[in-house]
């Protein structure tokens, strides 16, 4: 018995026996199934094209990750799937392990670098450096194919340093290299109290990482903060133009999109917007197995702020579409409970096309599974699909103007 007990003790110490939930924590359901996947879906076609070109030339990829943390950027890129894979095929990873020649992660935080080395230190083609990414010397390094500055890393810089960093990355890259940069959006609803139309001056915020603690602990804990830059579309375009002049390289903007609209981490804390509702908590619940979500709690009450017509117009359109989809699903569930058919006229032609598609898909799904006796179909099939449908609304309806937690630019270099 002593031997058996020690075996269980060893298993517990390994950490593999810990109960994991996607409702809280850094890697909650929204992070893994919404934020990271939105990033992957946007960069997918550019990664696919690069990978195909490398294979034709029998070459491999070099990746630079600035502000790498514990290697989250690596996980983001390695999780990109091919969009052209047949359903019958199990192999759909875009960057297969054998295609990676070298990955270099750079971060100023020694604890995160130590964590990255603990996870990936055994990989011979990966290295993690503790350094300020603005001080990188890339002149003696071979060109990188992908330069990643994700999860708000470049928001540690002002406009001038951002332009210098992009110029440095552009000078190092080769023809076709990608730069993916993710700033904080100036007009995220999470920090509506900080909105400013004064685009002649940089807008900074004291970003408190209060969301790592339960609500009842935040009031009495002494919380540290980060000073981070908030950006609009216009400001990003200006930074890119400045980087072009500095580097002498054609830096082409391929995509500029808002990420995490109404589901960023501070939407739940209300630290910077007293009107914010805990949408992230509720969307996390949609994706959680065997848990039913109060769908009424997903309905948004957007409160406009005077003087911001473009942001208000977008948020009004977006929250109306979001609410219409949630209300439609609630109605569908009620109708099928009463064994009644829902008239097709419920999907109005006045709705945006993306919303009409989402409504029709939810209708077909619920009609197909509502009578199934295989477990809790609402919690495990219908609600996760609603989560993905809401995510699709963000992808299709966002405008890349700075209304998400992140404002992400996909840049491609032209050097020939």
N, C-alpha and C positions, 0 to 999 in steps of 0.2 A: 504493500500500500504506500509506503514511503516513496518508493521509486515512481509509482504512478502519480503521486501528488507533486513530486518535483518536476515531472514531465508537464503537468498542467501549469505549474508556476513558470516554467520556461516559456510556454506558449503565451501566457498572460504578459510576461515581460517583453515579448516581441512586439506588442502593440497590435497584433493582428486580431485580438479578441475584443478590441474596443468597439462599442456600439456607435455606428456612424449615422448621422442624420443630415439630410440636405436642407433642413429648415434654418440652420444657423451656421456661423463660422465663415472663414475666408472662402472656402470652396463650397458654398451653399448651392442649391439647385439653380438659382438665377445666374450665378457666376458660371457654372459648368454648362448649363443647358440653354442659356439665353445669351449672356454677354460674350462668352468665348465663341459660341456657335455663330452669332451674328458676325463677329470678326472673321471667322473662317469662311463663311458663306460669301462675304464681300471679296476676300483676297483669293478665293478658290480659283477663279479663271486665270489670274495672273500667275499663281503658283503652278498650275497645270501647264501653262504655256512654257514657263521657264523649265520645268522638269522635262517636258517633251524635247525642248531644244538641247538640254544637257545630254539626254540619252542619245540623240542623233549624233552628237559630237563625241560621245563616250567620255563625258566629263562629269565631275561631281560638284556639289554645292558647298559654298562657304557662307556661313551665317554669322553676323555680328549682332549681339543683343545688348543694347545700352540701357541701363537701368533694369538689369535682368532679374533682380530679386533672387529667389531660390531656383530659378530656371523656368519660370512660368511661361516666358516667351518661347522657349524650346518646346514645351508641352503644347502650346498654342499652335505652332507651326506643324509639329509632328501629328497633330490631330486633324489637319486638313484632309478632307476626303476628295476623291475624284468625282466630278459630276457626271462623267460619261460611263460609269461602271454599270454593267448589266446587273439586274436584280439577282440573277442566278450565280453571280460571282461573289466570292467571299473576300477577295483581295481588292480593296478600294482606297488604300492609303496613298496620298499623293507623293509624299517624300518618304520613300522606303528607306530603312536604316542604311542599306548599302550605298545609297546615293549621297549620303552626307560625308563630305571630305573633312570639314572642320567647323566647329561651333565655338565661338568665343563670347562669354558673358561678362559684362562689366557692371559693377555696382559699388556704391560708396559705403554700403552698410556691411561691416565685417560679419555680423551674425547671419545675414542672408547668404553671404558668400560661403560661410562655413556650412550652412544648411545645404546649399547647392552642391558643394563638394561631397557632402555626406551622401547625397542622392546619386550624383552622376560622376563622382571622382574616379570610378573604375573604368570610365569610357576614355579610351586613348585619344579619341579625336574631339574631345571636349575639354575646355579649360575655363576657369572662372577667375577673374582678376578684381581685386579690391582697388578701385580707383574712381576718381571723378571723371565721368565720361566726356566732359568738356575738355579735359586735358589729354585725351587720347592722341598718340602720335601714330598716324596711319600711313605716313609717307613710305616707310620701309616694309609695309605689309602688302601681301598679295591682295588683289581686289576681292571684295565681298560681293556675293550675288544678292543677298538679302540683308538689309540693315533694319532692325526692329527696335523701335522706341515706344513700347506699349505701356498700358495701364497708367497713363498720366505722367510717365517719366519726363518728357520734354516740358511739362508744365512747371518743373523746377527752375526753368530758364525764363528770362525775359525775352523780348522780341529780338534784340541784338544777338544774344547768345544762341537763340534758336536758329537764326539765320547762319551764324558761324558754324554751328554743329551740322546743319543740313549741307552747307557748302563743303565741309570737310568730308562728310560721307559721300557726297556726289563726286568729289575729286578722286576718292579712293575707288569708287565703283567702276564697273565696265559697262559697255553698251547693253541695255536691257536689265541692269540691276534694279532691284526694288528697294525703296525706302518706305517703311510703314511707321507713321508717327501718330500718337494718340494723346491729344491735349484734353484738358477739362473744358467743357462748353460753358460759355459765359452766361447763357440763358437757360441753364438747367432749372427746372421747377424746384429742385432740391434746395437751391439757394436763391430763391426769388428776391429775398430781402437785399441781396447784393447786386442785383441787376443795375447796369449802368450803360447809357448810350454814348458816353464820352469815349469814343474810339480813338481819340487823339492821345489818350493816356492809357497805359497798361492797367488792367484790372486784376488785383491780387486778392486772395482770400486766405484767412487763417483756417486751414483745414484740420479739424479735430477728428481723430480716429475714435470717436465715441461709440460707434456702432459695434465695437468688439465686446462691449459690456451690455448686460441686460438693462432694460430701462430703469429699473429701481436702483441700480448701482451708479448710474451716470451722474446723479446730482451731488454725490458726496466724494466722488473720485477726482483726483487732480489729474487732468488730461493734458498731454502735450499736443502741440499742433505743428503743422507744416505750412509754409508759405508757398502757395501755388498760384500759377497764372491761369486766368480764365480767358478764353478766346472765342471770337466769332469767325464766321466764314471769311469776312473781309480781312481780318487780321491775319489769318492763316495764308490767304492769297498774297498778302503783302510780304510775309516772311519768306514764302517760296520765291517771290520775285527778287527779293534781296539776296537770297542764297544763289540764285541764277547769276546775278551780277558778280558776286564774290567769287564763285567757282569757275565761271566761264563755261558751265555745263548746261545743256538743255535738260531741265528738270520738268518732266511732264506730269501734270496732275491728272491721274486716271480716275480717282474716286475721292469724294469728300463726304462723309456721312456721319450722322448722329448715332451714337451708341448708348443704350440704356436710358431710353426716354421713359420717365415716370417710374423706373424700377431701380434707380441707383441706390446705393446704401444709405444715403442721407435722406431719402424720401421717407424712411421709417423713423429717423431720429427727430425730425422737425427742428433741428438745431438752427437752420437758416431760413425756415419758412414755416410759420405757425399753421398755415393752411394745408400743409402736406399730409397725405394719408399713408398708412403703412402698406403700400402696394407691394413692396418686395416680399414682405412676410406672407402676403396672401398668394402671390405668384409662386413662391417657394412651396406653399401648400398644394397648389395645383399639380406640381410635379412629384409630390411625395407619395410613395406607394401606400395603399390601404388607408389613406386619410381623405375624408370628404371635406371640401372647402365650402364655407358659406359664400355662395356666389354673389349674394347681395353686397358683401364687403368689398367686392372687386369694382363696384361702380364708383367712378371718379367724379368729384365735384371741383372742377377747376375754378380758381379764383383769379381773374385777370389782374394785371398791374397797369395802371395808367401810364401812358407814354411809350408803350412798347407794342405798337399795332401789329408788326410782323410776327413777333413771338405769340401774342395773344391770338391772332388769327390761326396760326398753326396749332396751338394747343387746343383751341376750341374745336377745330376740325378733328384733331386726333382723339381728344377725349370723347367727342360725340360718337366717333366710329368705334372706339373701345367699348363704350357703354352700350351701343347698339348691338354689338356682337355678344356681350355678356347677357344682356336682356333677352336676346333671341335664344340663346342656349337655355336660359332659365325657362322661357316659354315652351321650348321644345320638350324639356324634361317634364314639365307639367302636363302638356298635351298627351305625351305618350303614357304618362301615369294614368290618364283618364281614357286611354285607348282611342283618342281622337286624332284624326289627320289634321295637319297644319296647312292651311291654304298657301299655295305658292306665292300669292300676292304679298305675303309677309316680307319678302325680300324686295325692297323698293328700288326702282331704277335710279332714284335720286342719290342713292348711296355711292360712295367711291367704289370703283371696280374691285379694288383689293378687299373691301369689306364684303361686297356681294359674293366674291369667290369664297371667302372664309365662312360666310353664313351657309352657303350651299354645301360646303364640305362638312360642316358640323351637322347639318341636317341629314346628309347621307350616312354619316357615321352613326349618329344616334338611332336612326331608323334601322340600321343593320344590327346594332348590338343591344338595343334596349331590352330585348326579350331573352338575352343570353343568361344562362344559369351558371356560368363559369366565374365565380367570385364576384367581387364588387366592381362591376363594369363602369360605374360612374367614377369611382376613385382611381381606378387603374387604367382606364381606356379613354373615357370621355374628358375628364378633367385635364390629363396631360395633353390631349389633343387641343383643348381650348388654350392651354398655355402656349403651344406651338403656333396656334392661329393668331394669338395676340402678338407673339414675337414677329410673325409675318407682317402684321399691320405696321409694326415699327420699321421693318425693312422697306416696305412698299410706300409708306406714307411720309416718312421722315424727309427732311429737305436739306440736311447738312448745313444748318445755319448756326449751330451752337446750342440747340435745345435738348441735348442729351448730356448725361454725365460725362461722356467722352465725345470729342470731335476728332474723327480719324481721317487722315490723309494717306492715300496710296499713291506713291510717286514712282515714276519710271524714268531711268536715265537714257538719254540718246547721245552716243559718243561717236557715231560713225557718219 
